[in-house]
Amino acid sequence: MQAAYSPDYENALRRRENMLFFKRWLKHPSQMGTLAPVTPRLAKLAADLVENPSDLIVELGAGTGRLTRALLAHGVKPKNLVLVELDPELCVFLKETLKDLPECKNSMPHIIEGDATKLAEIIPESFKGKVSTVVSAIPFMYIPPIAREQIVKSSFDVLKPEGSILHVTYNPKSPLAFKKDLKQERVGKLWLNFPPGFVWKYQQGWPS
Ligand SMILES: C[S@@+](CC[C@H](N)C(=O)[O-])C[C@H]1O[C@@H](n2cnc3c(N)ncnc32)[C@H](O)[C@@H]1O
């Protein structure tokens, strides 16, 4: 087996990710949202927007771990990272592939097979109310509005008061409706990506 991060390892991993992602998309198209994982450039853009990588971080819809690896490369500590993923096959893939990373030599992220709408119930007790960023690539555009609302509410339930949600999407417009107590800001854009990608930041409070 090649060392993690060698070009051969990366290419082989990307091929496996793309195949598995596509297979899961055929089974659950709206849950997956897209045919393929986010590109490494979009993953890096989103991960680098995490302002305090030494804090407790949650990733929703971790998929095959493309964004997870960018978060770890940005300095997020595995023991401080909770990954929530609904698809059991993707959870197995995450466990199997993340352990190859040098960052995960001594500890692994907490991988939770579960539904992000119930985040506040499934997250470890030690994270509750102490998370500084929830990073989400859940396809808000394709899931029912009620589930979207529950994910946002559950995320704010586990976040610190000043914490934020970073949402990765292919939609240049915010997928969340205007709300008087929700600050919404587009903090990242990558037009030269296929498809173009965007990162939205949500915080509790009055829009300025
Ligand atoms: C667009 S993919 C994002 C994949 C990944 N973050 C990446 O780096 O490419 C969306 C992921 O969200 C997961 N998902 C969708 N709804 C979910 C939910 N309610 N709870 C947890 N995961 C969910 C899907 O199974 C899928 O893996």
The ligand as an ORCA input file, in Angstrom:
! r2SCAN-3c Opt
* xyz 0 1
  C     -23.012     16.229     -1.384
  S     -22.594     14.892     -0.332
  C     -21.242     15.609      0.526
  C     -20.083     14.726      0.564
  C     -18.796     15.150      1.222
  N     -18.893     16.067      2.332
  C     -17.692     15.522      0.277
  O     -16.636     15.899      0.791
  O     -17.841     15.447     -0.940
  C     -23.866     14.913      0.863
  C     -23.740     13.866      1.960
  O     -24.711     14.157      2.958
  C     -25.250     12.928      3.438
  N     -26.553     13.220      4.042
  C     -27.687     13.640      3.410
  N     -28.668     13.842      4.304
  C     -28.138     13.570      5.537
  C     -28.653     13.608      6.870
  N     -29.919     13.958      7.121
  N     -27.827     13.275      7.885
  C     -26.535     12.912      7.648
  N     -25.995     12.856      6.407
  C     -26.776     13.179      5.371
  C     -25.316     12.054      2.198
  O     -25.423     10.672      2.522
  C     -24.021     12.439      1.486
  O     -22.965     11.605      1.875
*
